[in-house]
Amino acid sequence: MRNVLVIGGSRYFGRHLVTLLRDAGIGVTVLNRGSSPTPPGVTALVADRADETALRAALGAREFDAVIDQVCATPAHAAVARRVFADRTARYVMTSTIEVYDPATAERLRTPDPLAPLGQVWRRPVREERVDPMAWPVDHALPWDDADRLAALLDPATRYAEGKRQAEAVFASRSQSESESQSESESKSKSGSESQPPFAFVSVRSTHVLGGGPLDFTGRLAHYTERIAAGLPIEIHPAPLPTSFIHHREIAEFLAWAAAADFTGPVNACSHGELDVTELSELIADQLGAPRPRFSHGTGVAASPFSFDRYYAMDNTRATELGFTFAKTRDWLPEAIAEAHAARADA
Ligand SMILES: NC(=O)c1ccc[n+]([C@@H]2O[C@H](COP(=O)([O-])OP(=O)(O)OC[C@H]3O[C@@H](n4cnc5c(N)ncnc54)[C@H](OP(=O)(O)O)[C@@H]3O)[C@@H](O)[C@H]2O)c1
């Protein structure tokens, strides 16, 4: 792999990804709306990826061995990318999310796990098969291009999760026409431009990313370090269940590895080892030398970001068998906690 385009790539692990590829001797092009400077040694292109005309103009005749799409959020984004990159890349890696597995945001994920013995709660790490992009329906009736109208119809969690699920579905569908609305599809058919999948497609389903102190703009880990250091209670579900995590540099390495590999389809990305919110909080308290964390629930305040009322850990067997070596969460977490704590102290 000699030549990669990163869409996004201006903050957090997207920026690591860009510098990691560059430092490996790969030619890197970065495309975003230009709100922050690009690292030296890479080619910067400016466009809104949702604007097909602007995207084509910014790209010109450029071609890439792989595209890594860090900011694909909707099926509309995916449909544009599928058309624009059809003749420009052989491989396309979309950064997706653990939230595609969230049963709270899709009726069809609320059905019991078909593999679980009758009456048992599903407590196994989730595998990629749970959400099949080839079989996930794309809802063309939703106003994916209009953020305000979409916000009036879907809550933020559903917007995010369903946007990612349907974006994956658009990329994975057999033909462009399946991923477009009826009228677009008819006009494409008339013009004879229907196509098979234009490039090898991978969706990297990243779990919650931690580490980097001030680089982590989400502030989720800092929510814990700040409250625990101050002796304030952490709002949790009555019986919180575990989830998975990944380090910010590890997910950048994973994306670079996925771009250079030759497998296709969805792949989970998480470090080894799961933690529930109470274990996470206790580790933080130990490290900060703070008193044992206090927990509250049912106070009407939303639960803290990593508190889950369902088992929410991911299975990373597919990536491991494909050759990626994951770290252990408990090995890198102390550094991430220290960085989050220091960042708040500096703020
Ligand atoms: N943080 C987590 O825990 C987590 C977990 C799972 C998955 N993810 C996924 O990780 C991805 C984000 O990674 P990252 O935070 O490291 O970001 P990143 O690669 O740096 O991408 C963010 C940048 O993309 C650019 N951008 C946003 N909208 C754009 C548009 N319409 N057209 C062109 N560029 C646009 C923005 O720069 P400009 O303003 O200059 O355009 C923004 O700074 C997302 O796909 C998210 O779903 C994150």
The ligand as a MOL file (V3000), in Angstrom:
LIG
                    3D

  0  0  0     0  0            999 V3000
M  V30 BEGIN CTAB
M  V30 COUNTS 48 52 0 0 0
M  V30 BEGIN ATOM
M  V30 1 N -14.2830 8.3020 19.9390 0
M  V30 2 C -14.7890 7.0750 20.0680 0
M  V30 3 O -14.8700 6.5050 21.1680 0
M  V30 4 C -15.2720 6.3440 18.8230 0
M  V30 5 C -15.7250 5.0310 18.9790 0
M  V30 6 C -16.1340 4.3340 17.8480 0
M  V30 7 C -16.1000 4.9480 16.6100 0
M  V30 8 N -15.6910 6.2370 16.4940 0 CHG=1
M  V30 9 C -15.6730 6.8500 15.1570 0
M  V30 10 O -14.4470 7.5160 14.9560 0
M  V30 11 C -14.6050 8.4750 13.9160 0
M  V30 12 C -13.9830 9.8000 14.3270 0
M  V30 13 O -12.6230 9.6720 14.5630 0
M  V30 14 P -11.7550 10.9500 15.0710 0
M  V30 15 O -12.4760 11.5970 16.1840 0
M  V30 16 O -10.3710 10.4780 15.2360 0 CHG=-1
M  V30 17 O -11.8860 11.9540 13.8840 0
M  V30 18 P -11.0380 12.4030 12.5670 0
M  V30 19 O -10.5320 11.2830 11.7660 0
M  V30 20 O -10.0420 13.4240 12.8480 0
M  V30 21 O -12.2280 13.1110 11.7970 0
M  V30 22 C -12.8270 14.2690 12.3620 0
M  V30 23 C -12.6270 15.3830 11.3880 0
M  V30 24 O -13.3970 15.1160 10.1970 0
M  V30 25 C -13.6840 16.3160 9.5840 0
M  V30 26 N -15.0610 16.2930 9.0510 0
M  V30 27 C -16.2050 16.2480 9.7630 0
M  V30 28 N -17.2650 16.3480 8.9380 0
M  V30 29 C -16.7670 16.4370 7.6800 0
M  V30 30 C -17.3600 16.5670 6.3920 0
M  V30 31 N -18.6880 16.6520 6.2350 0
M  V30 32 N -16.5550 16.6150 5.3160 0
M  V30 33 C -15.1970 16.5560 5.4500 0
M  V30 34 N -14.5840 16.4460 6.6410 0
M  V30 35 C -15.3540 16.3840 7.7460 0
M  V30 36 C -13.5830 17.4050 10.6680 0
M  V30 37 O -12.6060 18.3350 10.2670 0
M  V30 38 P -13.1320 19.6620 9.5090 0
M  V30 39 O -13.9980 20.3760 10.4980 0
M  V30 40 O -11.8990 20.4060 9.1240 0
M  V30 41 O -13.9220 19.1900 8.3270 0
M  V30 42 C -13.1680 16.6740 11.9200 0
M  V30 43 O -12.2120 17.3030 12.6830 0
M  V30 44 C -16.0940 8.5900 13.6750 0
M  V30 45 O -16.4310 7.8720 12.5070 0
M  V30 46 C -16.7070 7.9200 14.9100 0
M  V30 47 O -17.9700 7.3780 14.6160 0
M  V30 48 C -15.2630 6.9520 17.5730 0
M  V30 END ATOM
M  V30 BEGIN BOND
M  V30 1 1 1 2
M  V30 2 2 2 3
M  V30 3 1 2 4
M  V30 4 1 4 5
M  V30 5 2 4 48
M  V30 6 2 5 6
M  V30 7 1 6 7
M  V30 8 2 7 8
M  V30 9 1 8 9
M  V30 10 1 8 48
M  V30 11 1 9 10
M  V30 12 1 9 46
M  V30 13 1 10 11
M  V30 14 1 11 12
M  V30 15 1 11 44
M  V30 16 1 12 13
M  V30 17 1 13 14
M  V30 18 2 14 15
M  V30 19 1 14 16
M  V30 20 1 14 17
M  V30 21 1 17 18
M  V30 22 2 18 19
M  V30 23 1 18 20
M  V30 24 1 18 21
M  V30 25 1 21 22
M  V30 26 1 22 23
M  V30 27 1 23 24
M  V30 28 1 23 42
M  V30 29 1 24 25
M  V30 30 1 25 26
M  V30 31 1 25 36
M  V30 32 1 26 27
M  V30 33 1 26 35
M  V30 34 2 27 28
M  V30 35 1 28 29
M  V30 36 1 29 30
M  V30 37 2 29 35
M  V30 38 1 30 31
M  V30 39 2 30 32
M  V30 40 1 32 33
M  V30 41 2 33 34
M  V30 42 1 34 35
M  V30 43 1 36 37
M  V30 44 1 36 42
M  V30 45 1 37 38
M  V30 46 2 38 39
M  V30 47 1 38 40
M  V30 48 1 38 41
M  V30 49 1 42 43
M  V30 50 1 44 45
M  V30 51 1 44 46
M  V30 52 1 46 47
M  V30 END BOND
M  V30 END CTAB
M  END
